Amino acid sequence: MNNKNTNTNTVWATEKEAADHYKIKPATLRKHRSLYGHDGSLFYRKIGGSVRYNLDTNDRQLEVNDLRIPTSKKERTL
């Protein structure tokens, strides 16, 4: 279930929803947060103990900077 914030017109997704959106495993998102924190390419917030990803912001960020989410050790070292 996506939560739509009508004030800023953005979509906040759970970890599983974000993983499905980006076609990766939830564990990859967890590892990305662990390695890069808020300095990584994905915008997220912890809300009430659960992690929510801003899909609109992340999609724009990934597109503008021509980035992708690293899914292997080899990609992280590039």
Number of C-alpha atoms within 10 A of each C-alpha: 7 14 12 12 10 8 6 7 9 15 16 22 21 19 19 17 17 21 18 12 12 15 9 15 14 17 13 15 21 14 13 19 17 11 12 11 14 13 9 13 18 21 18 21 13 9 8 7 7 9 15 22 22 19 22 14 16 16 16 11 16 14 11 9 9 8 11 14 16 17 15 9 8 8 10 11 7 6
